[in-house]
Amino acid sequence: PNQQVCAPRAALVEKLKSEFDEEPEAVGVTHSGGLFEILSSSAGTWTVLATGPNGVSCLVLSGDGWMSRTEPREPKTTKAEGTKRDL
């Protein structure tokens, strides 16, 4: 069975940098105060990390073939301001 890989965030980020040349590409803050990050390399490898408020990160997914957006998205304005929690 696959075991989940978890370690302090700084240690995992350094390991992904040294072994795969991956660096943080995107990050989001969860409602519970954690981080959800995508790290990627110029070779196309990528890793998704979830980090709890305690600073411990766990590898969620990884793979090949990552492609970044070339331009940032324009913010949308709507009359109804909902959140993902409302869905």
Residue pairs with C-beta under 8 A, 6 or more apart in sequence:
4 58
4 59
5 12
5 58
5 59
6 56
6 57
6 58
6 59
7 15
7 56
7 57
8 55
8 56
8 57
9 35
9 49
9 51
9 55
9 56
9 57
12 49
12 57
12 59
13 24
13 39
13 49
13 57
16 22
16 39
16 47
17 23
20 41
20 43
20 45
20 47
21 41
21 42
21 43
21 45
22 39
22 40
22 41
22 45
22 46
22 47
23 39
23 40
23 41
24 37
24 38
24 39
25 37
25 38
25 39
25 40
25 46
25 66
25 68
26 37
26 38
27 35
27 36
27 37
27 38
28 35
28 36
28 37
29 35
29 36
30 36
30 50
31 85
32 52
32 53
33 53
34 50
34 51
34 52
34 53
35 49
35 50
35 51
35 57
36 48
36 49
36 50
36 51
37 48
37 49
37 50
37 51
37 57
38 46
38 47
38 48
38 49
38 66
39 46
39 47
39 48
39 49
40 46
40 47
40 66
40 68
41 66
44 64
44 65
44 66
44 67
45 62
45 63
45 64
45 66
46 62
46 63
46 64
46 65
46 66
47 59
47 61
47 62
48 59
48 60
48 61
48 62
49 57
49 58
49 59
49 60
50 57
50 58
50 60
51 57
51 58
